[in-house]
Amino acid sequence: MGKNISLLIVFVLSLCSCKAQDTTTDKTVVKDFDIDRYLGSWYEIARFDHRFERDLVGVKATYSYREDGMIKVVNSAYKETLDGEKSEAIGKAKIPNPMEASKLRVSFFWIFYSDYLVFELDEDYQWAVVGSQSDNYLWILSRQPIMEESLYSDLLARIKNRGYDTSKLIRVKQKAN
């Protein structure tokens, strides 16, 4: 668990150091975003490779309200296999500007926050594409652990149209419900 925390710290610090916005990719976020509908569990379907998530499968994020009004973030995953060692990281999120609610800030370590930008979102809140101001971070999320190939292909086209290199996406193994 200590190693996972160390990796998480490296992740947060690396995100904080990547503030410069790249103008080659479209970073517009969804306009109508309802955090209440976004709360709950999301499965990671695909991601760009990162040291802090390397060899993790069955990745899941669960969002809920905290007593202070912020959002509790619980990330869980398994090491290497779906039967591997389970790890969990607990963080918090906030919406700095309610007029741009789909631009969240997430922290897993003290006061260091990183971008959490909702680029694409299903009208029924069943899938999402999330990234940051850096082109190095991108995730495809779903309410279900397995995504239909036609939907995945559609999302790849959307991401590519935004200027991202979709060949860098790694599919994440998930347990079927």
C-alpha positions as CSV (number, residue, x, y, z in Angstrom):
1,M,0.0,0.0,0.0
2,G,2.9,2.4,0.8
3,K,4.2,2.0,-2.8
4,N,0.8,2.8,-4.2
5,I,0.7,6.0,-2.1
6,S,4.1,7.0,-3.3
7,L,3.0,6.4,-6.9
8,L,-0.1,8.5,-6.2
9,I,2.0,11.4,-4.9
10,V,4.2,11.2,-8.0
11,F,1.0,11.3,-10.1
12,V,-0.4,14.3,-8.4
13,L,2.8,16.2,-8.5
14,S,3.3,15.4,-12.2
15,L,-0.3,16.7,-13.0
16,C,0.4,19.9,-11.0
17,S,3.5,20.5,-13.1
18,C,1.7,20.1,-16.4
19,K,-0.4,23.3,-16.3
20,A,0.6,24.5,-19.7
21,Q,-2.3,24.0,-22.1
22,D,-1.6,22.4,-25.4
23,T,-3.4,24.1,-28.3
24,T,-3.3,21.1,-30.6
25,T,-6.1,19.3,-28.8
26,D,-9.7,20.3,-28.2
27,K,-10.1,20.6,-24.4
28,T,-13.7,21.9,-24.4
29,V,-15.8,20.4,-21.7
30,V,-19.5,19.4,-21.6
31,K,-21.7,22.4,-21.0
32,D,-24.6,20.9,-19.1
33,F,-23.1,18.9,-16.2
34,D,-25.0,17.7,-13.2
35,I,-22.6,16.5,-10.4
36,D,-25.5,14.7,-8.7
37,R,-26.0,12.5,-11.8
38,Y,-22.2,12.0,-12.1
39,L,-21.8,10.6,-8.6
40,G,-21.6,6.8,-8.2
41,S,-19.3,4.2,-9.6
42,W,-17.4,4.4,-12.9
43,Y,-15.3,1.7,-14.5
44,E,-12.1,2.5,-16.4
45,I,-12.5,1.1,-19.9
46,A,-9.3,2.6,-21.4
47,R,-6.6,5.1,-20.4
48,F,-3.3,6.6,-21.5
49,D,-0.4,4.7,-19.8
50,H,1.0,6.2,-16.6
51,R,3.4,5.1,-14.0
52,F,0.8,5.5,-11.2
53,E,-1.6,3.1,-13.0
54,R,0.9,0.7,-14.6
55,D,-0.1,-2.9,-14.2
56,L,-3.5,-2.0,-12.7
57,V,-6.7,-3.7,-13.9
58,G,-10.3,-3.7,-12.7
59,V,-9.9,0.0,-12.0
60,K,-13.0,1.7,-10.6
61,A,-13.7,5.2,-9.3
62,T,-16.6,5.9,-6.9
63,Y,-17.7,9.5,-6.2
64,S,-20.0,10.6,-3.3
65,Y,-20.5,13.7,-1.2
66,R,-18.5,14.3,1.8
67,E,-20.0,16.0,4.9
68,D,-18.1,19.2,4.0
69,G,-19.9,19.4,0.6
70,M,-16.8,18.3,-1.3
71,I,-16.8,15.1,-3.3
72,K,-15.2,11.9,-2.0
73,V,-13.2,10.0,-4.6
74,V,-12.4,6.3,-4.0
75,N,-10.2,4.7,-6.6
76,S,-9.7,1.0,-6.4
77,A,-7.8,-1.5,-8.6
78,Y,-6.1,-4.8,-8.7
79,K,-2.4,-5.4,-9.4
80,E,-1.7,-7.2,-12.7
81,T,-4.7,-9.6,-12.6
82,L,-8.3,-9.3,-11.6
83,D,-7.5,-11.7,-8.7
84,G,-4.4,-9.7,-7.8
85,E,-3.7,-7.6,-4.7
86,K,-6.4,-4.9,-4.3
87,S,-5.3,-1.3,-3.7
88,E,-7.4,1.7,-2.9
89,A,-6.7,5.5,-2.8
90,I,-9.1,8.0,-1.3
91,G,-9.1,11.6,-2.4
92,K,-11.4,14.6,-2.7
93,A,-12.7,16.7,-5.6
94,K,-14.2,20.2,-5.8
95,I,-15.9,22.3,-8.5
96,P,-14.0,25.6,-8.3
97,N,-16.4,27.4,-10.7
98,P,-20.1,26.3,-10.6
99,M,-20.5,28.0,-14.0
100,E,-18.1,25.4,-15.4
101,A,-19.1,22.4,-13.3
102,S,-17.5,19.9,-15.6
103,K,-14.1,21.3,-14.7
104,L,-13.3,19.7,-11.4
105,R,-10.1,19.7,-9.4
106,V,-9.1,16.4,-7.7
107,S,-6.6,15.8,-4.9
108,F,-5.2,12.6,-3.4
109,F,-2.5,14.3,-1.5
110,W,-2.8,17.3,0.9
111,I,-3.4,20.6,-1.0
112,F,-2.1,19.4,-4.4
113,Y,-4.9,19.4,-6.9
114,S,-5.0,18.3,-10.6
115,D,-7.5,18.8,-13.4
116,Y,-10.4,16.5,-14.0
117,L,-12.1,17.7,-17.1
118,V,-15.2,16.0,-18.5
119,F,-14.8,16.2,-22.3
120,E,-17.6,13.9,-23.4
121,L,-20.6,12.6,-21.5
122,D,-23.6,10.5,-22.4
123,E,-26.9,12.3,-21.8
124,D,-27.9,9.4,-19.5
125,Y,-24.5,9.6,-17.7
126,Q,-23.6,6.1,-18.7
127,W,-20.1,6.8,-20.2
128,A,-17.6,9.7,-20.1
129,V,-14.3,10.8,-21.6
130,V,-12.2,12.6,-19.0
131,G,-8.8,14.3,-19.2
132,S,-6.8,17.3,-18.0
133,Q,-5.2,20.4,-19.5
134,S,-2.2,18.1,-20.4
135,D,-2.5,15.9,-23.4
136,N,-0.8,13.1,-21.4
137,Y,-3.9,12.2,-19.5
138,L,-7.1,10.7,-20.9
139,W,-9.6,8.1,-19.7
140,I,-12.7,6.4,-21.1
141,L,-15.2,5.6,-18.3
142,S,-18.4,3.6,-18.1
143,R,-21.0,2.8,-15.6
144,Q,-20.7,-0.9,-16.7
145,P,-17.4,-2.8,-16.6
146,I,-17.7,-3.9,-20.2
147,M,-18.4,-1.5,-23.1
148,E,-19.9,-2.4,-26.4
149,E,-17.3,-2.3,-29.2
150,S,-19.5,0.0,-31.4
151,L,-19.7,2.6,-28.6
152,Y,-16.0,2.2,-27.9
153,S,-15.3,2.8,-31.6
154,D,-17.5,5.9,-31.6
155,L,-15.7,7.3,-28.6
156,L,-12.3,6.7,-30.2
157,A,-13.5,8.7,-33.2
158,R,-14.6,11.5,-30.9
159,I,-11.3,11.5,-29.1
160,K,-9.3,11.4,-32.4
161,N,-11.4,14.4,-33.7
162,R,-10.3,16.3,-30.6
163,G,-6.7,15.8,-31.7
164,Y,-5.6,13.0,-29.3
165,D,-3.5,10.0,-30.4
166,T,-5.9,7.1,-29.8
167,S,-3.1,4.6,-30.4
168,K,-1.8,5.5,-26.9
169,L,-5.0,4.2,-25.2
170,I,-4.7,1.0,-23.2
171,R,-7.8,-1.2,-22.7
172,V,-8.3,-2.0,-19.1
173,K,-9.3,-5.5,-18.1
174,Q,-12.5,-5.6,-16.0
175,K,-14.6,-8.2,-14.3
176,A,-18.0,-8.7,-16.0
177,N,-20.9,-8.1,-13.7
